Amino acid sequence: MSDNDINEVEHLACDVLVIGAGGAGLRAAVEARLAGKSVIVISKSLFGKAHTVMAEGGAAAAMGNVNANDNWQVHFRDTMRGGKFLNNYRMAELHAQEAPDRIWELETYGALFDRTADGKISQRNFGGHEYPRLAHVGDRTGLELIRTLQQKLVSLQQDDEAAGEAEDKLQVIDETTITELFTGGGAVKGAFGYRRGTGRFIAIAAPAVVLATGGIGRSFKVTSNSWEYTGDGHALALRAGAKLINMEFIQFHPTGMVWPPSVRGILVTESVRGDGGVLKNSEGRRFMFDYIPEVFKAQYADNPEEADRWYTDPDRNRRPPELLPRDEVARAINSEVKAGRGTEHGGVYLDIASRRDPETIRKKLPSMYHQFKELADVDITAEPMEVGPTCHYIMGGIEVDADTTASAVTGLFAAGEVSGGMHGSNRLGGNSLSDLLVFGKRAGEYAAAHASASESPKLTEAEIAAAAEEALRPFGNDGENPFALQNAMQAVNGRLVGIIRRAGELEEALTELAMLKERIANVSASGGRAYNPGWHLALDLRNMYVCSVATAMAALERDESRGGHTREDAPGMDPQWRKVNLVASLDRAADGTEAVRLERQPVPAMTPELLGLFEQTELSKYMTPEEYRSSTTGPSSEES
Ligand SMILES: Cc1cc2nc3c(=O)[nH]c(=O)nc-3n(C[C@H](O)[C@H](O)[C@H](O)COP(=O)(O)OP(=O)(O)OC[C@H]3O[C@@H](n4cnc5c(N)ncnc54)[C@H](O)[C@@H]3O)c2cc1C
């Protein structure tokens, strides 16, 4: 394409437009194409570079390969406990029921998981999961998942070619960022964006759009997330009229690298603890025994001997407290560092060297071995790692119907990390890869069905011109540099909306964010449109901003502590708050200014059958008596 084409908008159309080429987007695309629809998949980064590719530990699915006692009911229970019972129970139920099929199906697409001695898919232990449950490929599971789904896409394209399809029925357009969704009459009708390499605009008409854009981690400085995670899908959905739920719940993974500064935040997989690693403070104390909360006391060992026996005899011993859900471990590390028992660089020690032999460590954790060797000059087979909490995942996201993944906007679906509800207040490790497979498939299926029942929409020149004008606005501004503004926003979030929160600080955060609003509206970009990261960030900033405001507002409103939301001034869970979802929407004034609105919405009540999977004594720790008394008296006999 010559530079002369730069001002010509590229026009495309399809039945199902999938925004995002991570696991959720690719799984949705496969399903929509299998349903006979024409599909376009858009990816902000290079194809194959999505967040999913970074996933290390594995995908949780109750296949029962390593412990035959596992089944969907146990997985459901673990997921609800991990989310502190704020989960959309129907999503958690579908997820637990369908995850095994989604994993087995991946094998039929060509995935090669690690095996047990008797040839089944191997499953590893992870925090909050009662049994070994994570199907994995060493510590590079996401890479295999993406490789497999990409291969499936290529095979579908080859099928189309062999069938003599004149048109390209399954297109992948990478290095292209969507900046607007087009809507009309309460329905989505397409999207607008730019090709990063050239700056040329692209407009795609589609009656069904699946958002699969991942998370918001780049709003924080210390994060395991890559540059793409600027909350684009969350913000696009809000602007289109959809709602976000429970944006206050952000997962700070307990173990990110803390040293050297250039790699601070990069993830240290939970598999290190799943495979025997323990956390120690600067006094050499294995401190997690001091932090087992009341609600988990029955399931976690209170002494090192029992904890260590669990690795070889899980049926007769309780789990090590290093494998508590992530929110608990992150808070414990934070407390140790605050109490002055941290390491030189402000973390704690994660020690696998003294617990497993070097060969086992290198075999089970090859990426971790190389990561520490190359980035920190630390040999994890001989010395402990220094680790600390890092912003990792957002549990909040687009409010969707559990079965169909439909948002409040007709034709707009969402799956994967960008959607909310499934994980409640805290996600268990491994439950994201299975979530994106289960709900990615459902999104593709229901988006295809919606497209079948819809007319092909038309985009007007006026709405395309308006989207182009908005995208070019930073070039006409005389404001600040986008990188400086991103730093400022990250500083506010890290300092005032981080792992431990207080009402006064959240109010301060909202005031400081409000002051940033004007500056972000006036952010400027210079240079040309081809490969211009300053311009790209200038456009991302307004998305990060709106997500940050939704998070701070919800964090201020929820004056209790639950999962990924800890209020120092409101410690402990409140059963009344367990019944509340905080729902954010966007009000738009005539002059185009946006304001986030927050409302309380009741959490749907669990069915008696699902309530019956829990002991009433356990439910009483989370629920009001009226709620848990409607349940029967404990786990059904279906389970062993
Ligand atoms: C280091 C690391 C390790 C992890 N390990 C595990 C694990 O072991 N198990 C587990 O279950 N979870 C793990 N997670 C979490 C999990 O990987 C993610 O939550 C999950 O992969 C998200 O998948 P997704 O399909 O929703 O989105 P992603 O994989 O994040 O993909 C998002 C896609 O959207 C595109 N996109 C974003 N914005 C736009 C836009 N405006 N226009 C066009 N495209 C856009 C991106 O380019 C990308 O293609 C890990 C996360 C990290 C960071």
PDBQT file of the ligand as one rigid body, heavy atoms in Angstrom, charges set to zero:
ROOT
HETATM    1  C1  LIG A 701       2.547 -14.122  32.899  1.00  0.00    +0.000 C 
HETATM    2  C2  LIG A 701       1.141 -14.629  33.004  1.00  0.00    +0.000 A 
HETATM    3  C3  LIG A 701       0.917 -15.952  33.318  1.00  0.00    +0.000 A 
HETATM    4  C4  LIG A 701      -0.382 -16.448  33.422  1.00  0.00    +0.000 A 
HETATM    5  N1  LIG A 701      -0.568 -17.768  33.711  1.00  0.00    +0.000 NA
HETATM    6  C5  LIG A 701      -1.829 -18.262  33.733  1.00  0.00    +0.000 A 
HETATM    7  C6  LIG A 701      -2.053 -19.658  33.940  1.00  0.00    +0.000 A 
HETATM    8  O1  LIG A 701      -1.130 -20.442  34.086  1.00  0.00    +0.000 OA
HETATM    9  N2  LIG A 701      -3.320 -20.099  33.945  1.00  0.00    +0.000 N 
HETATM   10  C7  LIG A 701      -4.389 -19.278  33.779  1.00  0.00    +0.000 A 
HETATM   11  O2  LIG A 701      -5.508 -19.749  33.798  1.00  0.00    +0.000 OA
HETATM   12  N3  LIG A 701      -4.195 -17.952  33.564  1.00  0.00    +0.000 NA
HETATM   13  C8  LIG A 701      -2.955 -17.434  33.530  1.00  0.00    +0.000 A 
HETATM   14  N4  LIG A 701      -2.761 -16.091  33.303  1.00  0.00    +0.000 N 
HETATM   15  C9  LIG A 701      -3.918 -15.260  32.975  1.00  0.00    +0.000 C 
HETATM   16  C10 LIG A 701      -4.334 -15.535  31.542  1.00  0.00    +0.000 C 
HETATM   17  O3  LIG A 701      -3.204 -15.740  30.738  1.00  0.00    +0.000 OA
HETATM   18  C11 LIG A 701      -5.142 -14.394  30.955  1.00  0.00    +0.000 C 
HETATM   19  O4  LIG A 701      -6.126 -13.995  31.848  1.00  0.00    +0.000 OA
HETATM   20  C12 LIG A 701      -5.801 -14.867  29.674  1.00  0.00    +0.000 C 
HETATM   21  O5  LIG A 701      -4.843 -15.379  28.802  1.00  0.00    +0.000 OA
HETATM   22  C13 LIG A 701      -6.594 -13.773  29.007  1.00  0.00    +0.000 C 
HETATM   23  O6  LIG A 701      -7.005 -14.296  27.765  1.00  0.00    +0.000 OA
HETATM   24  P1  LIG A 701      -7.985 -13.486  26.820  1.00  0.00    +0.000 P 
HETATM   25  O7  LIG A 701      -8.210 -14.323  25.615  1.00  0.00    +0.000 OA
HETATM   26  O8  LIG A 701      -9.135 -12.998  27.594  1.00  0.00    +0.000 OA
HETATM   27  O9  LIG A 701      -7.144 -12.216  26.422  1.00  0.00    +0.000 OA
HETATM   28  P2  LIG A 701      -5.652 -12.082  25.937  1.00  0.00    +0.000 P 
HETATM   29  O10 LIG A 701      -4.941 -13.346  25.753  1.00  0.00    +0.000 OA
HETATM   30  O11 LIG A 701      -5.158 -11.105  26.917  1.00  0.00    +0.000 OA
HETATM   31  O12 LIG A 701      -5.806 -11.474  24.482  1.00  0.00    +0.000 OA
HETATM   32  C14 LIG A 701      -6.330 -10.190  24.285  1.00  0.00    +0.000 C 
HETATM   33  C15 LIG A 701      -6.295  -9.893  22.798  1.00  0.00    +0.000 C 
HETATM   34  O13 LIG A 701      -6.996  -8.683  22.570  1.00  0.00    +0.000 OA
HETATM   35  C16 LIG A 701      -6.223  -7.854  21.710  1.00  0.00    +0.000 C 
HETATM   36  N5  LIG A 701      -6.634  -6.471  21.935  1.00  0.00    +0.000 N 
HETATM   37  C17 LIG A 701      -6.633  -5.770  23.091  1.00  0.00    +0.000 A 
HETATM   38  N6  LIG A 701      -7.125  -4.543  22.871  1.00  0.00    +0.000 NA
HETATM   39  C18 LIG A 701      -7.428  -4.463  21.551  1.00  0.00    +0.000 A 
HETATM   40  C19 LIG A 701      -7.952  -3.458  20.708  1.00  0.00    +0.000 A 
HETATM   41  N7  LIG A 701      -8.269  -2.251  21.166  1.00  0.00    +0.000 N 
HETATM   42  N8  LIG A 701      -8.105  -3.733  19.387  1.00  0.00    +0.000 NA
HETATM   43  C20 LIG A 701      -7.782  -4.944  18.878  1.00  0.00    +0.000 A 
HETATM   44  N9  LIG A 701      -7.289  -5.942  19.641  1.00  0.00    +0.000 NA
HETATM   45  C21 LIG A 701      -7.124  -5.698  20.955  1.00  0.00    +0.000 A 
HETATM   46  C22 LIG A 701      -4.799  -8.173  22.083  1.00  0.00    +0.000 C 
HETATM   47  O14 LIG A 701      -3.905  -7.796  21.074  1.00  0.00    +0.000 OA
HETATM   48  C23 LIG A 701      -4.909  -9.686  22.222  1.00  0.00    +0.000 C 
HETATM   49  O15 LIG A 701      -4.861 -10.281  20.943  1.00  0.00    +0.000 OA
HETATM   50  C24 LIG A 701      -1.470 -15.585  33.206  1.00  0.00    +0.000 A 
HETATM   51  C25 LIG A 701      -1.242 -14.248  32.888  1.00  0.00    +0.000 A 
HETATM   52  C26 LIG A 701       0.053 -13.769  32.793  1.00  0.00    +0.000 A 
HETATM   53  C27 LIG A 701       0.277 -12.347  32.475  1.00  0.00    +0.000 C 
ENDROOT
TORSDOF 0
